[in-house]
Amino acid sequence: MAKVTGIGGTFFKVADPAATRAWYAEHLGMAVDEFGCTFTVSAAQAIWSPFKATTDYFGPGDQPFMLNLTVDDLDALLVDLRAKGVELVGEPLDESYGKFAWIRDCDGYKVELWEAKGAF
């Protein structure tokens, strides 16, 4: 199964942390424990990018953040997510620096999936 391969580190509030951890394990293949998920990577980059409060990039509503998760095979992961009934947001994009797609998690948050190209 295609899986998430990295994140810089994110902490966020949800109504039911156990249910959220279970959803990410089932749908995105993350190895979760009672605290969440820890990734160990040797040569990785993470993006830090503040957006204007009025941006619509995170989707409708007042979502104050968006996770960007790196994946090893976006196309395969999207097939799996569609089969599991996960909501895809918009259409995938193929840019010079990677392929992107967006989903809604079990808490309604828009999540960005990124398969990097090149030196990322």
Z-matrix of the N, CA and C atoms (Angstrom, degrees):
N
C 1 1.452
C 2 1.523 1 109.22
N 3 1.307 2 116.58 1 140.40
C 4 1.462 3 120.83 2 173.08
C 5 1.519 4 108.41 3 -64.47
N 6 1.330 5 115.98 4 148.16
C 7 1.463 6 118.09 5 -174.62
C 8 1.519 7 111.73 6 -145.81
N 9 1.306 8 115.74 7 163.30
C 10 1.454 9 122.33 8 173.55
C 11 1.523 10 107.83 9 -70.54
N 12 1.340 11 117.54 10 139.00
C 13 1.464 12 120.75 11 -178.54
C 14 1.521 13 114.05 12 -118.00
N 15 1.324 14 118.78 13 -4.29
C 16 1.452 15 117.34 14 177.98
C 17 1.505 16 115.22 15 -179.89
N 18 1.327 17 114.15 16 159.90
C 19 1.465 18 123.17 17 175.13
C 20 1.527 19 106.87 18 -162.39
N 21 1.307 20 116.52 19 149.68
C 22 1.455 21 119.26 20 179.85
C 23 1.519 22 113.67 21 -73.59
N 24 1.297 23 118.29 22 -31.45
C 25 1.460 24 123.62 23 -179.79
C 26 1.516 25 109.59 24 135.88
N 27 1.300 26 116.75 25 122.72
C 28 1.459 27 121.61 26 -178.10
C 29 1.510 28 109.48 27 -144.39
N 30 1.314 29 116.34 28 136.66
C 31 1.455 30 122.61 29 177.36
C 32 1.518 31 106.78 30 -126.32
N 33 1.323 32 117.19 31 131.85
C 34 1.454 33 120.11 32 -176.25
C 35 1.515 34 110.79 33 -150.32
N 36 1.328 35 115.30 34 158.57
C 37 1.461 36 121.71 35 -177.83
C 38 1.524 37 110.64 36 -94.24
N 39 1.333 38 116.34 37 138.57
C 40 1.462 39 122.88 38 173.66
C 41 1.527 40 108.18 39 -141.07
N 42 1.312 41 116.87 40 163.60
C 43 1.465 42 120.87 41 -178.90
C 44 1.523 43 112.13 42 -68.65
N 45 1.339 44 117.50 43 -37.78
C 46 1.466 45 121.74 44 -175.04
C 47 1.530 46 109.43 45 -135.68
N 48 1.344 47 118.34 46 87.12
C 49 1.461 48 121.25 47 -177.15
C 50 1.530 49 113.78 48 -55.11
N 51 1.320 50 118.75 49 -38.23
C 52 1.468 51 120.81 50 -179.54
C 53 1.525 52 110.72 51 -63.80
N 54 1.326 53 117.36 52 -42.43
C 55 1.463 54 120.77 53 178.77
C 56 1.528 55 110.87 54 -66.04
N 57 1.320 56 117.02 55 -39.26
C 58 1.460 57 120.63 56 178.55
C 59 1.525 58 110.74 57 -65.21
N 60 1.338 59 117.55 58 -44.77
C 61 1.474 60 120.09 59 177.28
C 62 1.525 61 110.43 60 -59.36
N 63 1.326 62 117.60 61 -42.65
C 64 1.468 63 121.39 62 -179.61
C 65 1.528 64 111.05 63 -64.10
N 66 1.326 65 117.82 64 -39.85
C 67 1.465 66 121.25 65 -179.99
C 68 1.529 67 110.61 66 -63.65
N 69 1.328 68 117.06 67 -46.12
C 70 1.466 69 120.40 68 -179.85
C 71 1.532 70 111.09 69 -65.40
N 72 1.306 71 117.98 70 -35.44
C 73 1.470 72 120.99 71 176.55
C 74 1.520 73 110.19 72 -65.13
N 75 1.325 74 116.80 73 -47.86
C 76 1.466 75 120.79 74 -176.88
C 77 1.522 76 113.02 75 -69.39
N 78 1.312 77 117.62 76 -44.17
C 79 1.457 78 120.72 77 -171.54
C 80 1.523 79 115.02 78 -91.77
N 81 1.333 80 117.43 79 -28.45
C 82 1.461 81 119.75 80 -176.93
C 83 1.523 82 113.15 81 -117.67
N 84 1.332 83 116.96 82 3.75
C 85 1.460 84 120.26 83 175.12
C 86 1.514 85 114.65 84 70.87
N 87 1.324 86 118.00 85 20.87
C 88 1.460 87 121.03 86 -178.91
C 89 1.520 88 110.08 87 -79.18
N 90 1.329 89 116.20 88 135.97
C 91 1.467 90 122.51 89 178.90
C 92 1.525 91 108.03 90 -84.18
N 93 1.324 92 116.77 91 93.80
C 94 1.461 93 121.09 92 -174.61
C 95 1.519 94 111.71 93 -98.02
N 96 1.330 95 114.87 94 154.52
C 97 1.461 96 122.02 95 171.08
C 98 1.526 97 106.62 96 -131.18
N 99 1.310 98 118.11 97 -164.75
C 100 1.464 99 120.39 98 -175.88
C 101 1.526 100 113.62 99 -65.03
N 102 1.336 101 117.72 100 -16.98
C 103 1.460 102 121.42 101 -178.91
C 104 1.523 103 112.92 102 -100.90
N 105 1.311 104 118.13 103 -17.88
C 106 1.454 105 122.20 104 -176.11
C 107 1.508 106 109.76 105 134.42
N 108 1.325 107 116.54 106 -129.15
C 109 1.463 108 121.65 107 -177.47
C 110 1.526 109 108.65 108 -143.61
N 111 1.325 110 116.60 109 135.14
C 112 1.461 111 122.12 110 177.04
C 113 1.516 112 108.59 111 -114.35
N 114 1.333 113 116.41 112 130.87
C 115 1.458 114 122.26 113 177.92
C 116 1.520 115 108.80 114 -106.58
N 117 1.316 116 117.25 115 138.50
C 118 1.453 117 122.30 116 173.50
C 119 1.523 118 107.54 117 -115.99
N 120 1.324 119 116.25 118 117.31
C 121 1.460 120 121.53 119 -179.30
C 122 1.519 121 108.70 120 -133.65
N 123 1.318 122 116.54 121 148.09
C 124 1.458 123 119.58 122 -176.81
C 125 1.525 124 112.72 123 -93.51
N 126 1.299 125 118.33 124 -44.43
C 127 1.463 126 121.03 125 -178.23
C 128 1.520 127 108.18 126 -129.04
N 129 1.315 128 116.09 127 89.83
C 130 1.458 129 119.78 128 -176.30
C 131 1.514 130 110.44 129 -132.40
N 132 1.308 131 114.82 130 159.80
C 133 1.450 132 121.10 131 174.28
C 134 1.518 133 108.04 132 -124.77
N 135 1.297 134 116.47 133 147.05
C 136 1.455 135 121.99 134 173.74
C 137 1.523 136 107.65 135 -127.36
N 138 1.293 137 115.77 136 142.92
C 139 1.460 138 121.40 137 -178.83
C 140 1.522 139 109.51 138 -97.08
N 141 1.315 140 116.81 139 133.33
C 142 1.458 141 122.78 140 171.87
C 143 1.517 142 105.51 141 -114.99
N 144 1.325 143 117.09 142 117.29
C 145 1.456 144 119.34 143 -172.62
C 146 1.521 145 111.58 144 -146.71
N 147 1.339 146 118.36 145 101.67
C 148 1.452 147 119.86 146 175.38
C 149 1.534 148 110.44 147 -72.25
N 150 1.314 149 115.52 148 143.79
C 151 1.462 150 122.16 149 177.69
C 152 1.523 151 108.94 150 -117.57
N 153 1.329 152 116.83 151 155.66
C 154 1.466 153 120.60 152 173.68
C 155 1.524 154 108.91 153 -60.57
N 156 1.307 155 116.61 154 147.90
C 157 1.465 156 121.57 155 179.43
C 158 1.522 157 111.82 156 -60.93
N 159 1.322 158 117.82 157 -21.05
C 160 1.462 159 121.96 158 -177.69
C 161 1.525 160 113.57 159 -92.51
N 162 1.336 161 118.56 160 4.78
C 163 1.462 162 120.45 161 -177.46
C 164 1.525 163 111.39 162 -61.55
N 165 1.322 164 115.94 163 147.09
C 166 1.463 165 119.87 164 172.33
C 167 1.531 166 110.46 165 -106.55
N 168 1.331 167 116.64 166 6.78
C 169 1.467 168 121.16 167 -178.35
C 170 1.526 169 112.01 168 -62.49
N 171 1.324 170 117.39 169 -30.84
C 172 1.465 171 121.13 170 -179.39
C 173 1.521 172 111.84 171 -82.54
N 174 1.314 173 117.57 172 -3.66
C 175 1.453 174 121.71 173 -178.84
C 176 1.517 175 110.96 174 103.48
N 177 1.334 176 116.15 175 177.26
C 178 1.461 177 119.47 176 -179.52
C 179 1.524 178 111.38 177 -69.75
N 180 1.303 179 116.02 178 158.59
C 181 1.460 180 119.86 179 178.74
C 182 1.508 181 111.81 180 95.18
N 183 1.323 182 115.22 181 -164.19
C 184 1.462 183 120.00 182 -174.44
C 185 1.524 184 112.49 183 -112.12
N 186 1.321 185 117.26 184 32.59
C 187 1.467 186 121.09 185 177.81
C 188 1.529 187 108.58 186 -56.79
N 189 1.351 188 118.82 187 116.99
C 190 1.460 189 120.84 188 -173.46
C 191 1.530 190 114.58 189 -84.23
N 192 1.305 191 118.05 190 -5.82
C 193 1.462 192 121.49 191 -178.09
C 194 1.521 193 108.94 192 -152.22
N 195 1.323 194 116.09 193 166.48
C 196 1.459 195 120.68 194 172.04
C 197 1.520 196 108.21 195 -142.60
N 198 1.320 197 116.28 196 127.78
C 199 1.459 198 120.46 197 174.10
C 200 1.515 199 109.18 198 -73.25
N 201 1.319 200 116.81 199 138.63
C 202 1.455 201 123.08 200 169.94
C 203 1.514 202 104.83 201 -117.38
N 204 1.321 203 116.58 202 111.91
C 205 1.459 204 121.64 203 -178.08
C 206 1.516 205 109.64 204 -107.41
N 207 1.328 206 116.84 205 129.94
C 208 1.457 207 119.93 206 176.76
C 209 1.519 208 108.85 207 -81.26
N 210 1.322 209 115.81 208 142.13
C 211 1.462 210 121.64 209 -178.19
C 212 1.519 211 109.48 210 -130.64
N 213 1.334 212 115.73 211 157.69
C 214 1.462 213 119.22 212 -177.61
C 215 1.524 214 113.46 213 -90.88
N 216 1.318 215 119.49 214 -20.86
C 217 1.466 216 122.77 215 -179.03
C 218 1.525 217 107.93 216 -154.11
N 219 1.312 218 116.58 217 88.50
C 220 1.458 219 121.15 218 -174.53
C 221 1.523 220 112.01 219 -61.03
N 222 1.322 221 117.69 220 -44.51
C 223 1.462 222 120.02 221 -177.73
C 224 1.522 223 111.50 222 -59.81
N 225 1.315 224 117.60 223 -45.85
C 226 1.469 225 121.24 224 179.63
C 227 1.522 226 110.98 225 -65.63
N 228 1.327 227 116.87 226 -39.78
C 229 1.458 228 120.28 227 179.33
C 230 1.524 229 110.82 228 -64.27
N 231 1.328 230 117.71 229 -40.42
C 232 1.463 231 120.39 230 179.56
C 233 1.522 232 111.62 231 -64.68
N 234 1.321 233 117.52 232 -37.98
C 235 1.469 234 120.65 233 175.65
C 236 1.522 235 109.45 234 -59.30
N 237 1.325 236 116.61 235 -46.67
C 238 1.464 237 121.83 236 -179.37
C 239 1.532 238 111.04 237 -64.17
N 240 1.321 239 116.89 238 -44.56
C 241 1.462 240 120.40 239 -178.80
C 242 1.527 241 111.77 240 -64.96
N 243 1.339 242 116.83 241 -41.06
C 244 1.471 243 119.84 242 176.89
C 245 1.524 244 110.34 243 -60.73
N 246 1.329 245 116.67 244 -42.85
C 247 1.470 246 121.08 245 -179.86
C 248 1.526 247 111.48 246 -62.64
N 249 1.329 248 116.58 247 -29.24
C 250 1.468 249 120.91 248 179.64
C 251 1.526 250 112.39 249 -89.44
N 252 1.332 251 116.79 250 2.24
C 253 1.455 252 120.51 251 176.85
C 254 1.513 253 115.34 252 80.04
N 255 1.329 254 117.73 253 16.89
C 256 1.465 255 120.83 254 178.86
C 257 1.528 256 109.04 255 -72.82
N 258 1.330 257 116.38 256 135.69
C 259 1.462 258 121.55 257 -179.53
C 260 1.522 259 110.77 258 -72.92
N 261 1.338 260 116.25 259 122.56
C 262 1.454 261 121.36 260 172.03
C 263 1.521 262 107.96 261 -91.53
N 264 1.330 263 116.40 262 141.45
C 265 1.459 264 122.43 263 -178.12
C 266 1.518 265 107.88 264 -109.61
N 267 1.309 266 117.55 265 116.15
C 268 1.454 267 120.89 266 179.72
C 269 1.519 268 111.98 267 70.31
N 270 1.317 269 115.12 268 -165.31
C 271 1.461 270 122.35 269 -178.68
C 272 1.527 271 110.02 270 -107.23
N 273 1.336 272 117.51 271 144.67
C 274 1.465 273 120.16 272 175.54
C 275 1.533 274 110.71 273 -59.17
N 276 1.319 275 115.78 274 150.50
C 277 1.466 276 122.29 275 177.65
C 278 1.517 277 109.69 276 -120.89
N 279 1.323 278 116.14 277 144.42
C 280 1.459 279 122.17 278 175.92
C 281 1.522 280 107.18 279 -118.12
N 282 1.328 281 116.48 280 105.59
C 283 1.461 282 122.75 281 -178.88
C 284 1.529 283 109.36 282 -105.97
N 285 1.316 284 117.56 283 170.58
C 286 1.465 285 121.31 284 -179.63
C 287 1.525 286 111.90 285 -63.17
N 288 1.314 287 118.47 286 -25.58
C 289 1.468 288 123.27 287 -176.96
C 290 1.524 289 113.22 288 -104.71
N 291 1.340 290 117.05 289 4.10
C 292 1.458 291 118.47 290 175.90
C 293 1.511 292 113.88 291 154.35
N 294 1.319 293 114.23 292 170.83
C 295 1.460 294 121.96 293 176.81
C 296 1.525 295 108.35 294 -103.40
N 297 1.337 296 116.15 295 141.70
C 298 1.460 297 122.56 296 -176.24
C 299 1.519 298 111.00 297 -129.96
N 300 1.316 299 115.18 298 147.52
C 301 1.458 300 122.37 299 169.42
C 302 1.521 301 107.08 300 -149.80
N 303 1.325 302 116.38 301 161.39
C 304 1.455 303 121.55 302 -177.15
C 305 1.518 304 109.48 303 -130.60
N 306 1.321 305 115.28 304 142.00
C 307 1.460 306 122.01 305 179.11
C 308 1.525 307 108.99 306 -132.72
N 309 1.328 308 116.49 307 169.32
C 310 1.465 309 122.47 308 169.26
C 311 1.517 310 107.28 309 -107.50
N 312 1.330 311 116.40 310 132.24
C 313 1.462 312 119.41 311 177.10
C 314 1.527 313 109.86 312 -85.33
N 315 1.308 314 116.47 313 -176.67
C 316 1.469 315 121.40 314 -176.02
C 317 1.520 316 113.05 315 -66.75
N 318 1.325 317 118.05 316 -15.73
C 319 1.460 318 121.93 317 178.08
C 320 1.526 319 111.91 318 -98.50
N 321 1.336 320 116.73 319 3.29
C 322 1.456 321 121.16 320 179.11
C 323 1.512 322 114.76 321 87.75
N 324 1.335 323 118.10 322 3.39
C 325 1.461 324 121.00 323 179.35
C 326 1.523 325 111.01 324 -78.60
N 327 1.320 326 115.78 325 139.41
C 328 1.455 327 121.41 326 172.94
C 329 1.524 328 107.57 327 -76.94
N 330 1.337 329 116.76 328 130.34
C 331 1.463 330 123.69 329 -178.77
C 332 1.523 331 107.71 330 -122.98
N 333 1.322 332 116.66 331 132.98
C 334 1.460 333 121.79 332 178.39
C 335 1.523 334 109.33 333 -95.88
N 336 1.330 335 116.63 334 131.30
C 337 1.462 336 122.92 335 175.99
C 338 1.522 337 107.42 336 -108.17
N 339 1.338 338 116.69 337 133.76
C 340 1.463 339 121.09 338 -173.82
C 341 1.517 340 110.26 339 -134.27
N 342 1.334 341 115.64 340 121.39
C 343 1.465 342 121.85 341 170.05
C 344 1.525 343 106.25 342 -102.88
N 345 1.319 344 116.70 343 105.40
C 346 1.465 345 122.17 344 -174.57
C 347 1.524 346 111.28 345 -70.61
N 348 1.335 347 114.77 346 151.50
C 349 1.464 348 122.28 347 173.38
C 350 1.523 349 107.90 348 -117.23
N 351 1.295 350 116.07 349 153.01
C 352 1.454 351 120.09 350 173.07
C 353 1.510 352 114.12 351 72.75
N 354 1.330 353 116.45 352 -136.37
C 355 1.462 354 122.86 353 -170.36
C 356 1.519 355 114.39 354 -82.13
N 357 1.308 356 119.39 355 3.12
C 358 1.467 357 120.29 356 179.92
C 359 1.498 358 110.85 357 -73.08
